[in-house]
Amino acid sequence: MEHSEWHGQKILQAAPEAFIDVDIEADGVAGYGSILSIGAISPFGREFYCELKPTGDKWLDENKKFSEQHGLSHERLLAEGKDPLVAIREFAEWTEDVVVAEQKTNAVFCGFNASFDFPFIDLYMKEAGVVNPYGVAGFCTKSLAMALVSKHKTYWDWGR
């Protein structure tokens, strides 16, 4: 890889904050559905992944179908998934470990689309009695990418 392709990673590594890329898969929306998986990676290559037991019998059919097409079936996760409260505590601890190990001031939740992923993570942390190490908001990489590549045109339909 050319140096220029790693330029963004070097900037994130040098930042005072730990910019952590987080992605969840869910069968609904926050408050109506379940997180089925959490994946995250730091700019230093530290990774987190787990699959969770669904928390109930509420979901949105379209979201559930998407999740099942990607190997996250409700039935399998009921049998094999991690307890959601344990998983979210482990995720918070992993995040704090990254902040400490990399000597950063705090964690920044980065997501594509942060407005979908962050509320789930925040809600689960509240339900587990965990202080959210990401604070009160996520950084939307979709918005950043749109600003960088759109040249004053909007492409908000990405990901639909």
Solvent accessible surface area in square Angstrom, and as a share of the most:
residue,aa,sasa,rsa
1,M,176,0.78
2,E,123,0.55
3,H,134,0.60
4,S,79,0.51
5,E,110,0.49
6,W,108,0.38
7,H,99,0.44
8,G,41,0.39
9,Q,52,0.23
10,K,109,0.46
11,I,99,0.50
12,L,67,0.33
13,Q,46,0.20
14,A,87,0.67
15,A,17,0.13
16,P,86,0.54
17,E,46,0.21
18,A,1,0.01
19,F,41,0.17
20,I,0,0.00
21,D,73,0.38
22,V,1,0.01
23,D,73,0.38
24,I,4,0.02
25,E,46,0.21
26,A,6,0.05
27,D,1,0.01
28,G,0,0.00
29,V,67,0.38
30,A,38,0.30
31,G,58,0.56
32,Y,95,0.36
33,G,14,0.13
34,S,1,0.01
35,I,0,0.00
36,L,2,0.01
37,S,5,0.03
38,I,0,0.00
39,G,18,0.17
40,A,9,0.07
41,I,73,0.37
42,S,5,0.03
43,P,14,0.09
44,F,69,0.29
45,G,42,0.40
46,R,99,0.36
47,E,126,0.57
48,F,26,0.11
49,Y,132,0.50
50,C,13,0.08
51,E,46,0.21
52,L,0,0.00
53,K,69,0.29
54,P,9,0.06
55,T,77,0.45
56,G,38,0.37
57,D,117,0.61
58,K,114,0.48
59,W,74,0.26
60,L,69,0.34
61,D,112,0.58
62,E,143,0.64
63,N,34,0.18
64,K,33,0.14
65,K,127,0.54
66,F,100,0.41
67,S,1,0.00
68,E,70,0.31
69,Q,121,0.54
70,H,109,0.49
71,G,45,0.43
72,L,10,0.05
73,S,33,0.21
74,H,17,0.08
75,E,112,0.50
76,R,77,0.28
77,L,1,0.00
78,L,88,0.44
79,A,83,0.64
80,E,119,0.53
81,G,7,0.07
82,K,74,0.32
83,D,64,0.33
84,P,18,0.11
85,L,71,0.36
86,V,64,0.37
87,A,0,0.00
88,I,0,0.00
89,R,98,0.36
90,E,61,0.27
91,F,0,0.00
92,A,7,0.06
93,E,106,0.47
94,W,36,0.13
95,T,0,0.00
96,E,79,0.36
97,D,89,0.46
98,V,1,0.01
99,V,14,0.08
100,V,111,0.64
101,A,51,0.39
102,E,38,0.17
103,Q,164,0.73
104,K,30,0.13
105,T,100,0.58
106,N,69,0.36
107,A,3,0.03
108,V,31,0.18
109,F,0,0.00
110,C,10,0.06
111,G,0,0.00
112,F,109,0.45
113,N,50,0.25
114,A,4,0.03
115,S,86,0.55
116,F,68,0.28
117,D,4,0.02
118,F,16,0.07
119,P,52,0.33
120,F,1,0.00
121,I,0,0.00
122,D,25,0.13
123,L,56,0.28
124,Y,8,0.03
125,M,1,0.00
126,K,134,0.57
127,E,106,0.48
128,A,11,0.08
129,G,70,0.67
130,V,32,0.18
131,V,136,0.78
132,N,20,0.11
133,P,18,0.12
134,Y,11,0.04
135,G,37,0.36
136,V,144,0.83
137,A,65,0.51
138,G,30,0.28
139,F,82,0.34
140,C,28,0.17
141,T,40,0.23
142,K,14,0.06
143,S,48,0.31
144,L,79,0.39
145,A,36,0.28
146,M,36,0.16
147,A,78,0.61
148,L,126,0.63
149,V,90,0.52
150,S,9,0.06
151,K,165,0.70
152,H,192,0.86
153,K,128,0.54
154,T,107,0.62
155,Y,87,0.33
156,W,113,0.40
157,D,89,0.46
158,W,76,0.27
159,G,75,0.72
160,R,221,0.81
